[in-house]
């Protein structure tokens, strides 16, 4: 499981996808989420504005598993 460090209280799912190298630009998040399955703490979610907090676990089909940690 890869760790993604943040220095704020939360990060939006769209920003997370860019930080985790799943997408190249933030603008691609909408299209990526329409075509790829993303599980947050075991539940499917495709809202690019979804807030992710430290300790959240994200599974992106075809890209791997990630966890949010404090940087």
Beta strands, then each sheet from edge to edge (+ up, - down):
strand 1: 2-6
strand 2: 10-12
strand 3: 38-40
strand 4: 43-44
strand 5: 51-53
strand 6: 57-60
strand 7: 64-70
sheet 1: 1+ 7+ 6- 3+ 4-
sheet 2: 2+ 5-
end
